[in-house]
Amino acid sequence: MDITERFLQQTVIFSLLVIEKINKQLLKTYKEDLTSSEFYALLSVYYFGDMKMTAFADNLGIKKQQATRVINDLVKKGYIQRIYDESDRRVVLISLTPEAKMYLNGYTAKTIGMVNDSLEGFNKSEIEELQNAIKTINRLLPKIKMA
């Protein structure tokens, strides 16, 4: 595959600008007692469901040791619980607590409202175009290899 340097530069710059714009909006909505790493960890479990630590680390593109630190902090804060497999105690799933689910359900509703408000200047065809672009990104994003 021939990927031009110009395309790579545009991708990096575009990604950073989108991330910055979204982060500015989302930072206003984080719970005060969560770091951004902890927040994204909660979102990962919320989105993908209960999972093993290895899958969690892979989803976030971090080492298992880093994942363990983040999860330990979230367990202490009461947002994550560990569920041990009855037949094999070595198998541990991480899961959201009811408090975390309630927070993330509220968070999602709040951010949906914010996103909706931010799209008020778009016409119907622009919204459809944006939706299609997001669908394409969501479909291709898992194929990106983490360094």
C-alpha positions in Angstrom: 0.0 0.0 0.0 1.3 3.4 -0.9 0.6 5.9 1.8 1.9 9.4 1.0 3.6 11.5 3.6 1.0 14.3 2.9 -1.8 11.9 3.8 0.0 10.8 7.0 0.5 14.5 8.0 -3.1 15.3 7.4 -4.3 12.3 9.4 -2.1 13.3 12.4 -3.0 16.9 12.3 -6.7 16.2 11.8 -6.7 13.6 14.6 -5.1 16.0 17.0 -7.5 18.8 16.2 -10.5 16.6 16.6 -9.2 15.2 19.8 -8.6 18.7 21.2 -12.0 19.9 20.2 -13.8 16.9 21.7 -11.6 16.9 24.8 -12.4 20.5 25.6 -16.1 19.7 25.5 -15.8 16.4 27.4 -13.5 17.7 30.1 -16.4 19.8 31.4 -18.4 16.6 32.0 -15.9 14.3 33.9 -16.5 13.4 37.4 -14.1 15.3 39.7 -12.6 12.2 41.3 -11.6 10.6 38.0 -8.4 11.1 36.1 -8.7 11.0 32.3 -7.1 7.6 32.2 -9.6 6.3 34.8 -12.5 7.9 32.8 -11.4 6.2 29.6 -11.0 2.9 31.4 -14.6 3.2 32.6 -15.8 4.0 29.2 -14.0 1.0 27.7 -15.7 -1.4 30.2 -19.0 0.4 29.6 -18.7 0.0 25.8 -17.2 -3.5 25.6 -18.8 -5.0 28.7 -17.2 -7.3 31.3 -13.7 -8.5 30.2 -10.5 -10.0 31.3 -7.6 -7.7 32.2 -5.6 -8.7 29.0 -8.6 -7.7 26.8 -8.9 -4.5 28.8 -5.3 -3.6 28.3 -5.5 -4.4 24.6 -8.6 -2.3 24.1 -6.8 0.8 25.6 -3.4 0.0 24.0 -1.6 -0.1 27.3 0.6 -2.7 29.1 -1.1 -5.0 31.6 0.8 -3.5 34.5 -0.6 0.0 33.7 -4.1 -1.5 33.3 -3.8 -3.2 36.7 -2.9 0.2 38.3 -5.8 1.9 36.7 -8.2 -0.9 37.7 -6.9 -1.0 41.3 -7.6 2.7 41.6 -11.1 2.3 40.2 -11.8 -0.6 42.5 -10.7 1.6 45.5 -13.0 4.4 44.3 -15.9 1.9 43.9 -16.4 2.1 40.1 -15.0 -1.3 39.1 -15.5 -4.7 40.7 -13.5 -7.9 40.1 -15.5 -11.0 39.4 -13.8 -14.4 39.9 -14.6 -17.4 37.8 -16.1 -20.1 40.1 -14.4 -22.9 38.1 -11.0 -21.3 37.7 -10.1 -18.6 40.3 -7.2 -17.5 38.0 -9.8 -16.0 35.6 -10.8 -12.6 36.7 -13.3 -10.3 34.9 -13.6 -6.6 35.5 -17.0 -5.2 35.6 -18.7 -1.8 36.3 -20.3 -1.4 39.7 -23.9 -0.1 39.8 -22.6 3.3 40.8 -20.4 3.4 37.7 -23.2 2.3 35.4 -25.5 5.0 36.9 -22.8 7.7 36.4 -22.0 6.6 32.8 -25.7 6.4 31.8 -26.1 10.0 33.1 -22.8 11.0 31.5 -23.9 9.6 28.1 -27.3 11.4 28.3 -25.5 14.7 29.2 -22.9 14.4 26.4 -25.6 13.4 23.8 -27.3 16.7 24.7 -24.0 18.6 24.3 -23.3 17.0 21.0 -26.8 17.7 19.8 -26.5 21.3 20.8 -23.1 21.6 19.0 -24.6 20.3 15.7 -27.4 22.9 15.6 -25.7 24.8 12.7 -25.6 21.7 10.5 -28.3 21.0 7.9 -29.7 17.5 7.3 -27.3 16.5 4.6 -24.3 17.7 6.6 -25.4 15.6 9.6 -25.8 12.5 7.3 -22.4 13.2 5.9 -20.9 13.4 9.4 -22.7 10.2 10.5 -21.3 8.3 7.5 -17.8 9.6 8.2 -18.1 8.5 11.9 -19.4 5.1 10.8 -16.4 4.7 8.5 -14.0 5.7 11.2 -15.6 3.3 13.7 -15.4 0.5 11.2 -11.7 1.2 10.4 -10.4 2.3 13.8 -10.0 -1.3 15.2 -7.7 -2.1 12.3 -5.1 0.5 13.4 -2.2 -1.2 15.1 -1.1 0.3 18.4 2.7 1.0 18.5 
